Amino acid sequence: MTVVFWICAPLMVLGALGLVLFRKAVHSALSMALTMVCLAVLYASLSAPFLFAVQIIVYTGAVLMMFLFVLMLVGVDTPDSIVETIKGQRVLAALGALGLLGLMVFSIGGAVTAPATTTAAAEAAAGGNVEGVAELLFGRYVWVFELTSALLITAAVGAMIFAHAQRTKPKLGQKERAEERMKAYATSGAHPGSLPNSGVFATSNSIATPALLPDGSISEESVSRTLTERGVQLDSAQFKQITADAFAAAERVGDEEDEEL
Protein backbone atom coordinates (compact mmCIF):
# COMPACT_ATOMS: atom_id res chain seq x y z
CA MET A 1 0.00 0.00 0.00
CA THR A 2 2.85 2.39 0.78
CA VAL A 3 4.50 1.74 -2.57
CA VAL A 4 1.23 2.36 -4.41
CA PHE A 5 0.72 5.60 -2.50
CA TRP A 6 4.16 6.97 -3.37
CA ILE A 7 3.58 6.10 -7.02
CA CYS A 8 0.05 7.48 -7.33
CA ALA A 9 0.35 10.52 -5.05
CA PRO A 10 2.89 12.42 -7.22
CA LEU A 11 0.84 11.61 -10.33
CA MET A 12 -2.29 12.94 -8.63
CA VAL A 13 -0.49 16.15 -7.67
CA LEU A 14 0.76 16.59 -11.24
CA GLY A 15 -2.73 15.94 -12.59
CA ALA A 16 -4.23 18.49 -10.19
CA LEU A 17 -1.64 21.09 -11.16
CA GLY A 18 -2.27 20.39 -14.84
CA LEU A 19 -6.01 20.85 -14.29
CA VAL A 20 -5.37 24.37 -13.00
CA LEU A 21 -2.38 25.45 -15.10
CA PHE A 22 -3.16 24.08 -18.57
CA ARG A 23 -4.67 26.68 -20.87
CA LYS A 24 -6.50 24.24 -23.13
CA ALA A 25 -9.66 22.79 -21.67
CA VAL A 26 -9.04 19.36 -23.21
CA HIS A 27 -5.64 19.08 -21.52
CA SER A 28 -7.20 20.09 -18.20
CA ALA A 29 -9.87 17.40 -18.60
CA LEU A 30 -7.23 14.76 -19.31
CA SER A 31 -5.27 15.87 -16.25
CA MET A 32 -8.40 15.47 -14.15
CA ALA A 33 -8.85 11.98 -15.61
CA LEU A 34 -5.33 11.09 -14.46
CA THR A 35 -6.12 12.31 -10.95
CA MET A 36 -9.37 10.32 -10.82
CA VAL A 37 -7.75 7.10 -12.02
CA CYS A 38 -4.92 7.40 -9.48
CA LEU A 39 -7.49 8.00 -6.74
CA ALA A 40 -9.30 4.83 -7.80
CA VAL A 41 -6.02 2.90 -7.56
CA LEU A 42 -5.56 4.20 -4.02
CA TYR A 43 -9.07 3.02 -3.12
CA ALA A 44 -8.19 -0.43 -4.45
CA SER A 45 -4.96 -0.51 -2.42
CA LEU A 46 -6.97 0.33 0.73
CA SER A 47 -9.21 -2.73 0.22
CA ALA A 48 -12.22 -0.65 -0.83
CA PRO A 49 -13.42 -2.35 -4.02
CA PHE A 50 -16.80 -0.61 -4.00
CA LEU A 51 -15.26 2.86 -3.95
CA PHE A 52 -12.78 1.74 -6.60
CA ALA A 53 -15.61 0.70 -8.92
CA VAL A 54 -17.64 3.85 -8.22
CA GLN A 55 -14.63 6.07 -8.88
CA ILE A 56 -13.99 4.43 -12.26
CA ILE A 57 -17.58 3.97 -13.43
CA VAL A 58 -19.31 7.06 -12.04
CA TYR A 59 -16.69 9.78 -11.78
CA THR A 60 -14.11 8.85 -14.41
CA GLY A 61 -16.58 7.24 -16.79
CA ALA A 62 -19.67 9.43 -16.38
CA VAL A 63 -18.86 12.79 -14.81
CA LEU A 64 -15.67 13.29 -16.80
CA MET A 65 -17.47 12.28 -20.00
CA MET A 66 -20.05 14.96 -19.20
CA PHE A 67 -17.26 17.53 -19.02
CA LEU A 68 -15.92 16.39 -22.39
CA PHE A 69 -19.44 16.49 -23.81
CA VAL A 70 -19.75 20.11 -22.69
CA LEU A 71 -16.42 20.92 -24.34
CA MET A 72 -17.67 19.30 -27.53
CA LEU A 73 -20.85 21.38 -27.49
CA VAL A 74 -19.28 24.70 -26.53
CA GLY A 75 -16.23 24.20 -28.73
CA VAL A 76 -12.59 23.63 -27.87
CA ASP A 77 -11.43 26.73 -29.73
CA THR A 78 -14.06 29.00 -28.21
CA PRO A 79 -12.26 32.10 -26.86
CA ASP A 80 -12.69 32.81 -23.16
CA SER A 81 -14.15 36.14 -22.18
CA ILE A 82 -11.82 38.32 -20.10
CA VAL A 83 -14.67 40.52 -18.89
CA GLU A 84 -15.60 39.89 -15.25
CA THR A 85 -19.34 39.31 -15.08
CA ILE A 86 -19.35 38.80 -11.28
CA LYS A 87 -18.11 41.71 -9.20
CA GLY A 88 -15.50 40.87 -6.60
CA GLN A 89 -14.92 37.34 -7.88
CA ARG A 90 -11.15 37.70 -7.58
CA VAL A 91 -11.41 38.56 -3.90
CA LEU A 92 -13.79 35.66 -3.31
CA ALA A 93 -11.50 33.33 -5.26
CA ALA A 94 -8.51 34.43 -3.14
CA LEU A 95 -10.43 33.85 0.10
CA GLY A 96 -11.57 30.46 -1.13
CA ALA A 97 -7.99 29.54 -2.06
CA LEU A 98 -6.76 30.53 1.41
CA GLY A 99 -9.51 28.50 3.05
CA LEU A 100 -8.71 25.48 0.89
CA LEU A 101 -5.00 25.84 1.67
CA GLY A 102 -5.72 25.93 5.40
CA LEU A 103 -7.96 22.88 5.10
CA MET A 104 -5.21 20.99 3.28
CA VAL A 105 -2.60 21.97 5.87
CA PHE A 106 -4.74 20.82 8.81
CA SER A 107 -5.81 17.65 6.99
CA ILE A 108 -2.28 16.65 6.05
CA GLY A 109 -1.01 17.57 9.53
CA GLY A 110 -3.70 15.47 11.18
CA ALA A 111 -2.98 12.54 8.89
CA VAL A 112 0.75 12.70 9.65
CA THR A 113 0.49 13.08 13.41
CA ALA A 114 -2.46 10.73 14.01
CA PRO A 115 -1.83 7.00 14.25
CA ALA A 116 -2.34 5.03 11.06
CA THR A 117 -5.71 3.33 10.73
CA THR A 118 -7.05 0.72 8.35
CA THR A 119 -10.49 -0.05 6.96
CA ALA A 120 -10.56 -3.56 8.41
CA ALA A 121 -12.10 -2.51 11.73
CA ALA A 122 -14.68 -0.25 10.05
CA GLU A 123 -15.70 -3.00 7.63
CA ALA A 124 -16.02 -5.52 10.43
CA ALA A 125 -18.23 -3.17 12.45
CA ALA A 126 -20.50 -2.34 9.49
CA GLY A 127 -20.69 -5.87 8.13
CA GLY A 128 -18.78 -5.25 4.90
CA ASN A 129 -17.40 -2.58 2.60
CA VAL A 130 -20.62 -1.94 0.67
CA GLU A 131 -22.75 -1.91 3.84
CA GLY A 132 -20.37 0.55 5.51
CA VAL A 133 -20.42 2.93 2.54
CA ALA A 134 -24.23 2.76 2.36
CA GLU A 135 -24.51 3.50 6.07
CA LEU A 136 -22.34 6.58 5.72
CA LEU A 137 -23.97 7.86 2.51
CA PHE A 138 -27.57 7.44 3.63
CA GLY A 139 -26.97 8.08 7.32
CA ARG A 140 -24.21 10.36 8.53
CA TYR A 141 -23.50 12.11 5.20
CA VAL A 142 -26.97 11.98 3.60
CA TRP A 143 -27.27 15.78 3.48
CA VAL A 144 -23.88 16.20 1.80
CA PHE A 145 -24.78 13.40 -0.61
CA GLU A 146 -28.01 15.16 -1.61
CA LEU A 147 -26.17 18.46 -2.05
CA THR A 148 -23.70 16.73 -4.38
CA SER A 149 -26.60 15.35 -6.41
CA ALA A 150 -28.10 18.83 -6.70
CA LEU A 151 -24.70 20.17 -7.78
CA LEU A 152 -24.44 17.60 -10.58
CA ILE A 153 -27.96 18.42 -11.78
CA THR A 154 -27.10 22.12 -11.76
CA ALA A 155 -23.96 21.38 -13.78
CA ALA A 156 -26.01 19.49 -16.38
CA VAL A 157 -28.49 22.37 -16.67
CA GLY A 158 -25.61 24.83 -16.95
CA ALA A 159 -24.10 22.77 -19.77
CA MET A 160 -27.40 22.90 -21.65
CA ILE A 161 -27.56 26.68 -21.18
CA PHE A 162 -23.99 27.17 -22.40
CA ALA A 163 -24.62 24.96 -25.44
CA HIS A 164 -27.83 26.79 -26.34
CA ALA A 165 -27.39 29.40 -29.04
CA GLN A 166 -29.92 32.17 -29.32
CA ARG A 167 -31.53 32.25 -32.76
CA THR A 168 -31.13 35.67 -34.39
CA LYS A 169 -33.25 35.00 -37.47
CA PRO A 170 -36.30 32.86 -38.19
CA LYS A 171 -35.77 29.21 -38.98
CA LEU A 172 -35.92 28.45 -42.69
CA GLY A 173 -38.39 25.89 -43.93
CA GLN A 174 -38.09 23.48 -46.83
CA LYS A 175 -39.57 25.96 -49.30
CA GLU A 176 -37.17 28.76 -48.29
CA ARG A 177 -34.17 26.43 -48.48
CA ALA A 178 -35.19 25.28 -51.95
CA GLU A 179 -35.51 28.89 -53.10
CA GLU A 180 -32.05 29.73 -51.73
CA ARG A 181 -30.52 26.76 -53.52
CA MET A 182 -32.10 27.72 -56.82
CA LYS A 183 -30.91 31.33 -56.41
CA ALA A 184 -27.38 30.08 -55.70
CA TYR A 185 -27.57 27.86 -58.79
CA ALA A 186 -28.68 30.81 -60.91
CA THR A 187 -26.00 33.19 -59.61
CA SER A 188 -22.93 31.02 -58.93
CA GLY A 189 -23.78 27.69 -60.56
CA ALA A 190 -23.79 25.76 -57.26
CA HIS A 191 -25.52 22.41 -57.62
CA PRO A 192 -28.94 22.61 -55.95
CA GLY A 193 -29.03 18.91 -55.01
CA SER A 194 -27.12 16.89 -52.48
CA LEU A 195 -23.43 16.14 -52.89
CA PRO A 196 -22.49 12.91 -54.66
CA ASN A 197 -21.63 9.90 -52.54
CA SER A 198 -18.16 8.43 -52.31
CA GLY A 199 -17.07 5.80 -54.79
CA VAL A 200 -18.09 2.17 -54.28
CA PHE A 201 -15.91 -0.33 -56.12
CA ALA A 202 -15.11 -4.01 -55.88
CA THR A 203 -11.77 -3.31 -54.19
CA SER A 204 -12.70 -0.32 -52.04
CA ASN A 205 -15.84 1.29 -50.62
CA SER A 206 -14.13 3.81 -48.32
CA ILE A 207 -15.50 7.32 -47.92
CA ALA A 208 -12.02 8.50 -48.99
CA THR A 209 -12.52 6.95 -52.44
CA PRO A 210 -13.75 9.55 -54.93
CA ALA A 211 -16.61 8.68 -57.24
CA LEU A 212 -16.26 8.64 -61.00
CA LEU A 213 -18.51 10.53 -63.36
CA PRO A 214 -20.01 8.85 -66.46
CA ASP A 215 -17.13 10.11 -68.60
CA GLY A 216 -14.60 8.52 -66.26
CA SER A 217 -13.40 11.73 -64.62
CA ILE A 218 -13.12 12.12 -60.86
CA SER A 219 -15.90 13.86 -58.90
CA GLU A 220 -14.06 16.13 -56.47
CA GLU A 221 -17.20 16.83 -54.47
CA SER A 222 -17.71 13.14 -53.61
CA VAL A 223 -14.94 13.24 -50.96
CA SER A 224 -15.02 15.42 -47.88
CA ARG A 225 -12.77 18.45 -48.10
CA THR A 226 -11.33 17.54 -44.69
CA LEU A 227 -10.12 14.16 -45.97
CA THR A 228 -8.62 15.81 -49.02
CA GLU A 229 -6.70 18.34 -46.91
CA ARG A 230 -5.41 15.55 -44.67
CA GLY A 231 -4.04 13.73 -47.70
CA VAL A 232 -5.94 10.49 -47.04
CA GLN A 233 -7.94 10.57 -50.26
CA LEU A 234 -7.35 7.37 -52.17
CA ASP A 235 -5.80 7.53 -55.60
CA SER A 236 -8.57 6.76 -58.02
CA ALA A 237 -6.38 6.78 -61.13
CA GLN A 238 -6.61 3.00 -61.31
CA PHE A 239 -10.39 3.18 -61.05
CA LYS A 240 -10.43 5.78 -63.81
CA GLN A 241 -8.25 3.53 -65.96
CA ILE A 242 -10.63 0.62 -65.41
CA THR A 243 -13.52 2.79 -66.58
CA ALA A 244 -11.53 3.93 -69.62
CA ASP A 245 -10.72 0.33 -70.52
CA ALA A 246 -14.39 -0.61 -70.20
CA PHE A 247 -15.39 2.24 -72.53
CA ALA A 248 -12.68 1.24 -75.01
CA ALA A 249 -13.82 -2.39 -74.94
CA ALA A 250 -17.42 -1.30 -75.52
CA GLU A 251 -16.37 0.85 -78.46
CA ARG A 252 -14.40 -2.03 -80.00
CA VAL A 253 -17.40 -4.31 -79.67
CA GLY A 254 -19.58 -1.65 -81.34
CA ASP A 255 -17.08 -1.20 -84.16
CA GLU A 256 -16.91 -4.95 -84.75
CA GLU A 257 -20.70 -5.18 -84.90
CA ASP A 258 -20.82 -2.30 -87.40
CA GLU A 259 -18.24 -4.05 -89.57
CA GLU A 260 -20.22 -7.29 -89.55
CA LEU A 261 -23.35 -5.43 -90.66
C-alpha positions as a LaTeX table, in Angstrom:
\begin{tabular}{lrrr}
\hline
Residue & $x$ (\AA) & $y$ (\AA) & $z$ (\AA) \\
\hline
Met1 & 0.00 & 0.00 & 0.00 \\
Thr2 & 2.85 & 2.39 & 0.78 \\
Val3 & 4.50 & 1.74 & $-2.57$ \\
Val4 & 1.23 & 2.36 & $-4.41$ \\
Phe5 & 0.72 & 5.60 & $-2.50$ \\
Trp6 & 4.16 & 6.97 & $-3.37$ \\
Ile7 & 3.58 & 6.10 & $-7.02$ \\
Cys8 & 0.05 & 7.48 & $-7.33$ \\
Ala9 & 0.35 & 10.52 & $-5.05$ \\
Pro10 & 2.89 & 12.42 & $-7.22$ \\
Leu11 & 0.84 & 11.61 & $-10.33$ \\
Met12 & $-2.29$ & 12.94 & $-8.63$ \\
Val13 & $-0.49$ & 16.15 & $-7.67$ \\
Leu14 & 0.76 & 16.59 & $-11.24$ \\
Gly15 & $-2.73$ & 15.94 & $-12.59$ \\
Ala16 & $-4.23$ & 18.49 & $-10.19$ \\
Leu17 & $-1.64$ & 21.09 & $-11.16$ \\
Gly18 & $-2.27$ & 20.39 & $-14.84$ \\
Leu19 & $-6.01$ & 20.85 & $-14.29$ \\
Val20 & $-5.37$ & 24.37 & $-13.00$ \\
Leu21 & $-2.38$ & 25.45 & $-15.10$ \\
Phe22 & $-3.16$ & 24.08 & $-18.57$ \\
Arg23 & $-4.67$ & 26.68 & $-20.87$ \\
Lys24 & $-6.50$ & 24.24 & $-23.13$ \\
Ala25 & $-9.66$ & 22.79 & $-21.67$ \\
Val26 & $-9.04$ & 19.36 & $-23.21$ \\
His27 & $-5.64$ & 19.08 & $-21.52$ \\
Ser28 & $-7.20$ & 20.09 & $-18.20$ \\
Ala29 & $-9.87$ & 17.40 & $-18.60$ \\
Leu30 & $-7.23$ & 14.76 & $-19.31$ \\
Ser31 & $-5.27$ & 15.87 & $-16.25$ \\
Met32 & $-8.40$ & 15.47 & $-14.15$ \\
Ala33 & $-8.85$ & 11.98 & $-15.61$ \\
Leu34 & $-5.33$ & 11.09 & $-14.46$ \\
Thr35 & $-6.12$ & 12.31 & $-10.95$ \\
Met36 & $-9.37$ & 10.32 & $-10.82$ \\
Val37 & $-7.75$ & 7.10 & $-12.02$ \\
Cys38 & $-4.92$ & 7.40 & $-9.48$ \\
Leu39 & $-7.49$ & 8.00 & $-6.74$ \\
Ala40 & $-9.30$ & 4.83 & $-7.80$ \\
Val41 & $-6.02$ & 2.90 & $-7.56$ \\
Leu42 & $-5.56$ & 4.20 & $-4.02$ \\
Tyr43 & $-9.07$ & 3.02 & $-3.12$ \\
Ala44 & $-8.19$ & $-0.43$ & $-4.45$ \\
Ser45 & $-4.96$ & $-0.51$ & $-2.42$ \\
Leu46 & $-6.97$ & 0.33 & 0.73 \\
Ser47 & $-9.21$ & $-2.73$ & 0.22 \\
Ala48 & $-12.22$ & $-0.65$ & $-0.83$ \\
Pro49 & $-13.42$ & $-2.35$ & $-4.02$ \\
Phe50 & $-16.80$ & $-0.61$ & $-4.00$ \\
Leu51 & $-15.26$ & 2.86 & $-3.95$ \\
Phe52 & $-12.78$ & 1.74 & $-6.60$ \\
Ala53 & $-15.61$ & 0.70 & $-8.92$ \\
Val54 & $-17.64$ & 3.85 & $-8.22$ \\
Gln55 & $-14.63$ & 6.07 & $-8.88$ \\
Ile56 & $-13.99$ & 4.43 & $-12.26$ \\
Ile57 & $-17.58$ & 3.97 & $-13.43$ \\
Val58 & $-19.31$ & 7.06 & $-12.04$ \\
Tyr59 & $-16.69$ & 9.78 & $-11.78$ \\
Thr60 & $-14.11$ & 8.85 & $-14.41$ \\
Gly61 & $-16.58$ & 7.24 & $-16.79$ \\
Ala62 & $-19.67$ & 9.43 & $-16.38$ \\
Val63 & $-18.86$ & 12.79 & $-14.81$ \\
Leu64 & $-15.67$ & 13.29 & $-16.80$ \\
Met65 & $-17.47$ & 12.28 & $-20.00$ \\
Met66 & $-20.05$ & 14.96 & $-19.20$ \\
Phe67 & $-17.26$ & 17.53 & $-19.02$ \\
Leu68 & $-15.92$ & 16.39 & $-22.39$ \\
Phe69 & $-19.44$ & 16.49 & $-23.81$ \\
Val70 & $-19.75$ & 20.11 & $-22.69$ \\
Leu71 & $-16.42$ & 20.92 & $-24.34$ \\
Met72 & $-17.67$ & 19.30 & $-27.53$ \\
Leu73 & $-20.85$ & 21.38 & $-27.49$ \\
Val74 & $-19.28$ & 24.70 & $-26.53$ \\
Gly75 & $-16.23$ & 24.20 & $-28.73$ \\
Val76 & $-12.59$ & 23.63 & $-27.87$ \\
Asp77 & $-11.43$ & 26.73 & $-29.73$ \\
Thr78 & $-14.06$ & 29.00 & $-28.21$ \\
Pro79 & $-12.26$ & 32.10 & $-26.86$ \\
Asp80 & $-12.69$ & 32.81 & $-23.16$ \\
Ser81 & $-14.15$ & 36.14 & $-22.18$ \\
Ile82 & $-11.82$ & 38.32 & $-20.10$ \\
Val83 & $-14.67$ & 40.52 & $-18.89$ \\
Glu84 & $-15.60$ & 39.89 & $-15.25$ \\
Thr85 & $-19.34$ & 39.31 & $-15.08$ \\
Ile86 & $-19.35$ & 38.80 & $-11.28$ \\
Lys87 & $-18.11$ & 41.71 & $-9.20$ \\
Gly88 & $-15.50$ & 40.87 & $-6.60$ \\
Gln89 & $-14.92$ & 37.34 & $-7.88$ \\
Arg90 & $-11.15$ & 37.70 & $-7.58$ \\
Val91 & $-11.41$ & 38.56 & $-3.90$ \\
Leu92 & $-13.79$ & 35.66 & $-3.31$ \\
Ala93 & $-11.50$ & 33.33 & $-5.26$ \\
Ala94 & $-8.51$ & 34.43 & $-3.14$ \\
Leu95 & $-10.43$ & 33.85 & 0.10 \\
Gly96 & $-11.57$ & 30.46 & $-1.13$ \\
Ala97 & $-7.99$ & 29.54 & $-2.06$ \\
Leu98 & $-6.76$ & 30.53 & 1.41 \\
Gly99 & $-9.51$ & 28.50 & 3.05 \\
Leu100 & $-8.71$ & 25.48 & 0.89 \\
Leu101 & $-5.00$ & 25.84 & 1.67 \\
Gly102 & $-5.72$ & 25.93 & 5.40 \\
Leu103 & $-7.96$ & 22.88 & 5.10 \\
Met104 & $-5.21$ & 20.99 & 3.28 \\
Val105 & $-2.60$ & 21.97 & 5.87 \\
Phe106 & $-4.74$ & 20.82 & 8.81 \\
Ser107 & $-5.81$ & 17.65 & 6.99 \\
Ile108 & $-2.28$ & 16.65 & 6.05 \\
Gly109 & $-1.01$ & 17.57 & 9.53 \\
Gly110 & $-3.70$ & 15.47 & 11.18 \\
Ala111 & $-2.98$ & 12.54 & 8.89 \\
Val112 & 0.75 & 12.70 & 9.65 \\
Thr113 & 0.49 & 13.08 & 13.41 \\
Ala114 & $-2.46$ & 10.73 & 14.01 \\
Pro115 & $-1.83$ & 7.00 & 14.25 \\
Ala116 & $-2.34$ & 5.03 & 11.06 \\
Thr117 & $-5.71$ & 3.33 & 10.73 \\
Thr118 & $-7.05$ & 0.72 & 8.35 \\
Thr119 & $-10.49$ & $-0.05$ & 6.96 \\
Ala120 & $-10.56$ & $-3.56$ & 8.41 \\
Ala121 & $-12.10$ & $-2.51$ & 11.73 \\
Ala122 & $-14.68$ & $-0.25$ & 10.05 \\
Glu123 & $-15.70$ & $-3.00$ & 7.63 \\
Ala124 & $-16.02$ & $-5.52$ & 10.43 \\
Ala125 & $-18.23$ & $-3.17$ & 12.45 \\
Ala126 & $-20.50$ & $-2.34$ & 9.49 \\
Gly127 & $-20.69$ & $-5.87$ & 8.13 \\
Gly128 & $-18.78$ & $-5.25$ & 4.90 \\
Asn129 & $-17.40$ & $-2.58$ & 2.60 \\
Val130 & $-20.62$ & $-1.94$ & 0.67 \\
Glu131 & $-22.75$ & $-1.91$ & 3.84 \\
Gly132 & $-20.37$ & 0.55 & 5.51 \\
Val133 & $-20.42$ & 2.93 & 2.54 \\
Ala134 & $-24.23$ & 2.76 & 2.36 \\
Glu135 & $-24.51$ & 3.50 & 6.07 \\
Leu136 & $-22.34$ & 6.58 & 5.72 \\
Leu137 & $-23.97$ & 7.86 & 2.51 \\
Phe138 & $-27.57$ & 7.44 & 3.63 \\
Gly139 & $-26.97$ & 8.08 & 7.32 \\
Arg140 & $-24.21$ & 10.36 & 8.53 \\
Tyr141 & $-23.50$ & 12.11 & 5.20 \\
Val142 & $-26.97$ & 11.98 & 3.60 \\
Trp143 & $-27.27$ & 15.78 & 3.48 \\
Val144 & $-23.88$ & 16.20 & 1.80 \\
Phe145 & $-24.78$ & 13.40 & $-0.61$ \\
Glu146 & $-28.01$ & 15.16 & $-1.61$ \\
Leu147 & $-26.17$ & 18.46 & $-2.05$ \\
Thr148 & $-23.70$ & 16.73 & $-4.38$ \\
Ser149 & $-26.60$ & 15.35 & $-6.41$ \\
Ala150 & $-28.10$ & 18.83 & $-6.70$ \\
Leu151 & $-24.70$ & 20.17 & $-7.78$ \\
Leu152 & $-24.44$ & 17.60 & $-10.58$ \\
Ile153 & $-27.96$ & 18.42 & $-11.78$ \\
Thr154 & $-27.10$ & 22.12 & $-11.76$ \\
Ala155 & $-23.96$ & 21.38 & $-13.78$ \\
Ala156 & $-26.01$ & 19.49 & $-16.38$ \\
Val157 & $-28.49$ & 22.37 & $-16.67$ \\
Gly158 & $-25.61$ & 24.83 & $-16.95$ \\
Ala159 & $-24.10$ & 22.77 & $-19.77$ \\
Met160 & $-27.40$ & 22.90 & $-21.65$ \\
Ile161 & $-27.56$ & 26.68 & $-21.18$ \\
Phe162 & $-23.99$ & 27.17 & $-22.40$ \\
Ala163 & $-24.62$ & 24.96 & $-25.44$ \\
His164 & $-27.83$ & 26.79 & $-26.34$ \\
Ala165 & $-27.39$ & 29.40 & $-29.04$ \\
Gln166 & $-29.92$ & 32.17 & $-29.32$ \\
Arg167 & $-31.53$ & 32.25 & $-32.76$ \\
Thr168 & $-31.13$ & 35.67 & $-34.39$ \\
Lys169 & $-33.25$ & 35.00 & $-37.47$ \\
Pro170 & $-36.30$ & 32.86 & $-38.19$ \\
Lys171 & $-35.77$ & 29.21 & $-38.98$ \\
Leu172 & $-35.92$ & 28.45 & $-42.69$ \\
Gly173 & $-38.39$ & 25.89 & $-43.93$ \\
Gln174 & $-38.09$ & 23.48 & $-46.83$ \\
Lys175 & $-39.57$ & 25.96 & $-49.30$ \\
Glu176 & $-37.17$ & 28.76 & $-48.29$ \\
Arg177 & $-34.17$ & 26.43 & $-48.48$ \\
Ala178 & $-35.19$ & 25.28 & $-51.95$ \\
Glu179 & $-35.51$ & 28.89 & $-53.10$ \\
Glu180 & $-32.05$ & 29.73 & $-51.73$ \\
Arg181 & $-30.52$ & 26.76 & $-53.52$ \\
Met182 & $-32.10$ & 27.72 & $-56.82$ \\
Lys183 & $-30.91$ & 31.33 & $-56.41$ \\
Ala184 & $-27.38$ & 30.08 & $-55.70$ \\
Tyr185 & $-27.57$ & 27.86 & $-58.79$ \\
Ala186 & $-28.68$ & 30.81 & $-60.91$ \\
Thr187 & $-26.00$ & 33.19 & $-59.61$ \\
Ser188 & $-22.93$ & 31.02 & $-58.93$ \\
Gly189 & $-23.78$ & 27.69 & $-60.56$ \\
Ala190 & $-23.79$ & 25.76 & $-57.26$ \\
His191 & $-25.52$ & 22.41 & $-57.62$ \\
Pro192 & $-28.94$ & 22.61 & $-55.95$ \\
Gly193 & $-29.03$ & 18.91 & $-55.01$ \\
Ser194 & $-27.12$ & 16.89 & $-52.48$ \\
Leu195 & $-23.43$ & 16.14 & $-52.89$ \\
Pro196 & $-22.49$ & 12.91 & $-54.66$ \\
Asn197 & $-21.63$ & 9.90 & $-52.54$ \\
Ser198 & $-18.16$ & 8.43 & $-52.31$ \\
Gly199 & $-17.07$ & 5.80 & $-54.79$ \\
Val200 & $-18.09$ & 2.17 & $-54.28$ \\
Phe201 & $-15.91$ & $-0.33$ & $-56.12$ \\
Ala202 & $-15.11$ & $-4.01$ & $-55.88$ \\
Thr203 & $-11.77$ & $-3.31$ & $-54.19$ \\
Ser204 & $-12.70$ & $-0.32$ & $-52.04$ \\
Asn205 & $-15.84$ & 1.29 & $-50.62$ \\
Ser206 & $-14.13$ & 3.81 & $-48.32$ \\
Ile207 & $-15.50$ & 7.32 & $-47.92$ \\
Ala208 & $-12.02$ & 8.50 & $-48.99$ \\
Thr209 & $-12.52$ & 6.95 & $-52.44$ \\
Pro210 & $-13.75$ & 9.55 & $-54.93$ \\
Ala211 & $-16.61$ & 8.68 & $-57.24$ \\
Leu212 & $-16.26$ & 8.64 & $-61.00$ \\
Leu213 & $-18.51$ & 10.53 & $-63.36$ \\
Pro214 & $-20.01$ & 8.85 & $-66.46$ \\
Asp215 & $-17.13$ & 10.11 & $-68.60$ \\
Gly216 & $-14.60$ & 8.52 & $-66.26$ \\
Ser217 & $-13.40$ & 11.73 & $-64.62$ \\
Ile218 & $-13.12$ & 12.12 & $-60.86$ \\
Ser219 & $-15.90$ & 13.86 & $-58.90$ \\
Glu220 & $-14.06$ & 16.13 & $-56.47$ \\
Glu221 & $-17.20$ & 16.83 & $-54.47$ \\
Ser222 & $-17.71$ & 13.14 & $-53.61$ \\
Val223 & $-14.94$ & 13.24 & $-50.96$ \\
Ser224 & $-15.02$ & 15.42 & $-47.88$ \\
Arg225 & $-12.77$ & 18.45 & $-48.10$ \\
Thr226 & $-11.33$ & 17.54 & $-44.69$ \\
Leu227 & $-10.12$ & 14.16 & $-45.97$ \\
Thr228 & $-8.62$ & 15.81 & $-49.02$ \\
Glu229 & $-6.70$ & 18.34 & $-46.91$ \\
Arg230 & $-5.41$ & 15.55 & $-44.67$ \\
Gly231 & $-4.04$ & 13.73 & $-47.70$ \\
Val232 & $-5.94$ & 10.49 & $-47.04$ \\
Gln233 & $-7.94$ & 10.57 & $-50.26$ \\
Leu234 & $-7.35$ & 7.37 & $-52.17$ \\
Asp235 & $-5.80$ & 7.53 & $-55.60$ \\
Ser236 & $-8.57$ & 6.76 & $-58.02$ \\
Ala237 & $-6.38$ & 6.78 & $-61.13$ \\
Gln238 & $-6.61$ & 3.00 & $-61.31$ \\
Phe239 & $-10.39$ & 3.18 & $-61.05$ \\
Lys240 & $-10.43$ & 5.78 & $-63.81$ \\
Gln241 & $-8.25$ & 3.53 & $-65.96$ \\
Ile242 & $-10.63$ & 0.62 & $-65.41$ \\
Thr243 & $-13.52$ & 2.79 & $-66.58$ \\
Ala244 & $-11.53$ & 3.93 & $-69.62$ \\
Asp245 & $-10.72$ & 0.33 & $-70.52$ \\
Ala246 & $-14.39$ & $-0.61$ & $-70.20$ \\
Phe247 & $-15.39$ & 2.24 & $-72.53$ \\
Ala248 & $-12.68$ & 1.24 & $-75.01$ \\
Ala249 & $-13.82$ & $-2.39$ & $-74.94$ \\
Ala250 & $-17.42$ & $-1.30$ & $-75.52$ \\
Glu251 & $-16.37$ & 0.85 & $-78.46$ \\
Arg252 & $-14.40$ & $-2.03$ & $-80.00$ \\
Val253 & $-17.40$ & $-4.31$ & $-79.67$ \\
Gly254 & $-19.58$ & $-1.65$ & $-81.34$ \\
Asp255 & $-17.08$ & $-1.20$ & $-84.16$ \\
Glu256 & $-16.91$ & $-4.95$ & $-84.75$ \\
Glu257 & $-20.70$ & $-5.18$ & $-84.90$ \\
Asp258 & $-20.82$ & $-2.30$ & $-87.40$ \\
Glu259 & $-18.24$ & $-4.05$ & $-89.57$ \\
Glu260 & $-20.22$ & $-7.29$ & $-89.55$ \\
Leu261 & $-23.35$ & $-5.43$ & $-90.66$ \\
\hline
\end{tabular}
